[in-house]
Amino acid sequence: MESILLTVYVLVWPLLAGIVLFVITAGFVKEWREARREGRDLI
């Protein structure tokens, strides 16, 4: 039982990192498309 809990604990961190990366990437793509549509630079 203890090894299962440790395994789940260890595997949660990559999942959280993936979710954060997805949110950041989605926000970037949204801003990039909006800037392109308005004809302005992203930076």
MODELLER restraints for C-alpha pairs under 7 A, 6 or more apart:
rsr = mdl.restraints
at = mdl.atoms
rsr.add(forms.Gaussian(group=physical.xy_distance, feature=features.Distance(at['CA:32:A'], at['CA:42:A']), mean=6.16, stdev=0.5))
rsr.add(forms.Gaussian(group=physical.xy_distance, feature=features.Distance(at['CA:35:A'], at['CA:41:A']), mean=6.28, stdev=0.5))
rsr.add(forms.Gaussian(group=physical.xy_distance, feature=features.Distance(at['CA:35:A'], at['CA:42:A']), mean=5.87, stdev=0.5))
